[in-house]
Structures are given as structure tokens and as C-alpha cells.
């Protein structure tokens, strides 16, 4: 009686779900067994890496500047940012014009795609 649940969209067998979760648990434990076995707690392995610098005892002094957070992304996208900087002049009417042109292009693409 309690082995199946009628959900309105079909039957859910409780034993199949239990078997599924048991199988997934075994898979997770098997994958976890490939991890490193030489890890030791409360040693230097527990210390955070702070760009090769000595980690301060005071946690308030540990910070990463915003310029370093997305450094690789900013370097990779430097040509895009240079192009956007040339477009940026601070005039609201220019931004409104960009919005109108973009909306017109999207509208044209939607109309062209419908045929």
C-alpha cells in the first residue's frame, strides 16, 4: 500500500527511489576514494594561500582588492573595454540612442526570423 505514490502524473515507487539514492551514494563514495590521502589536519596544509605572502593573524587585514578579483577576465576582455570606453562619453542622449538602435535591431531580427 505504501510502496507506490500516485502523483496524478504517474506512480512513484518508493523502493526504486531508495535504490537510486543508495546507488548514487555508492557512486559518490567511490569517486571520493580517488581523492588525496596525504592530507593532514592542523598542519600547514590548512593554511590559506595568500599570494605567497605571510598570512596575517588578524583576519580583518586579509582582503583582496577589487582590481584583483577579475584580473584575468579584465585582461582577456581588454579590447572590448577599450571599445566601450570610446563609446562612453556620459551623455544620456547617446545612451538613449544606443537603446533605440539596439531595440530596432532586435525588432528587425524578430520580424525577419518569423518568416
C-alpha positions as CSV (number, residue, x, y, z in Angstrom):
1,X,0.0,0.0,0.0
2,X,2.8,2.5,0.9
3,X,5.2,1.3,-1.8
4,X,3.6,3.4,-4.6
5,X,2.5,7.0,-4.6
6,X,0.0,8.3,-7.1
7,X,1.0,11.8,-8.1
8,X,-1.5,12.4,-10.8
9,X,1.2,12.2,-13.4
10,X,2.1,8.6,-12.7
11,X,3.2,6.3,-9.9
12,X,6.3,6.8,-7.9
13,X,7.8,3.6,-6.4
14,X,9.4,4.2,-3.0
15,X,11.8,1.3,-3.4
16,X,13.1,2.5,-6.8
17,X,13.9,5.9,-5.2
18,X,15.7,4.2,-2.2
19,X,17.6,2.0,-4.6
20,X,18.5,5.1,-6.7
21,X,19.8,7.1,-3.7
22,X,21.7,4.1,-2.4
23,X,23.4,3.7,-5.9
24,X,24.2,7.4,-6.0
25,X,25.7,7.3,-2.5
26,X,27.9,4.4,-3.6
27,X,29.0,6.3,-6.7
28,X,29.8,9.4,-4.6
29,X,31.8,7.4,-2.1
30,X,33.7,5.6,-4.9
31,X,34.6,8.9,-6.6
32,X,35.6,10.3,-3.2
33,X,38.0,7.4,-2.7
34,X,40.2,8.7,-5.6
35,X,41.0,11.9,-3.5
36,X,44.3,12.6,-1.8
37,X,45.1,10.5,1.2
38,X,48.1,12.5,2.4
39,X,46.0,15.4,3.8
40,X,46.6,16.2,7.5
41,X,44.5,18.5,9.6
42,X,46.0,21.2,11.8
43,X,49.2,21.5,9.7
44,X,50.5,23.9,7.1
45,X,48.1,22.2,4.7
46,X,45.2,24.0,6.5
47,X,46.7,27.5,5.9
48,X,45.1,29.6,3.2
49,X,47.2,30.7,0.2
50,X,47.6,34.5,0.2
51,X,49.6,35.1,-2.9
52,X,52.7,33.7,-1.3
53,X,52.7,36.3,1.4
54,X,52.7,35.6,5.1
55,X,49.1,35.3,6.3
56,X,48.3,38.0,9.0
57,X,47.0,36.8,12.3
58,X,44.3,39.5,12.3
59,X,41.6,38.4,9.9
60,X,40.5,41.9,9.2
61,X,43.8,42.6,7.4
62,X,43.1,39.7,4.9
63,X,41.4,41.3,1.9
64,X,41.6,41.0,-1.9
65,X,41.3,44.3,-3.8
66,X,38.5,44.5,-6.3
67,X,41.0,45.0,-9.1
68,X,42.5,41.6,-8.5
69,X,39.1,39.8,-8.3
70,X,38.5,39.6,-12.0
71,X,42.0,40.3,-13.3
72,X,42.1,37.5,-15.9
73,X,38.7,38.4,-17.2
74,X,39.6,42.1,-17.5
75,X,42.8,41.3,-19.3
76,X,41.1,38.9,-21.7
77,X,38.3,41.4,-22.4
78,X,40.6,44.5,-22.7
79,X,39.7,45.1,-26.4
80,X,36.0,45.1,-25.6
81,X,36.5,47.5,-22.7
82,X,38.6,49.8,-24.9
83,X,35.8,49.9,-27.5
84,X,33.2,50.6,-24.8
85,X,35.4,53.4,-23.3
86,X,35.4,55.1,-26.7
87,X,31.6,54.9,-26.8
88,X,31.3,56.2,-23.2
89,X,31.0,60.0,-23.0
90,X,28.5,60.4,-20.2
91,X,25.7,61.9,-22.3
92,X,22.3,60.4,-21.5
93,X,21.0,61.2,-25.0
94,X,23.7,59.0,-26.5
95,X,22.7,56.1,-24.2
96,X,19.1,56.6,-25.2
97,X,20.1,56.4,-28.8
98,X,22.1,53.2,-28.2
99,X,18.9,51.8,-26.6
100,X,16.7,52.8,-29.6
101,X,19.2,51.3,-32.1
102,X,19.5,48.1,-30.1
103,X,15.7,47.7,-29.8
104,X,15.4,48.4,-33.6
105,X,17.9,45.7,-34.3
106,X,16.2,43.2,-32.0
107,X,12.9,44.0,-33.6
108,X,14.2,43.6,-37.1
109,X,15.7,40.2,-36.1
110,X,12.4,39.1,-34.6
111,X,10.5,40.1,-37.7
112,X,13.0,38.5,-40.0
113,X,13.0,35.3,-38.1
114,X,9.2,34.9,-38.2
115,X,9.2,34.4,-42.0
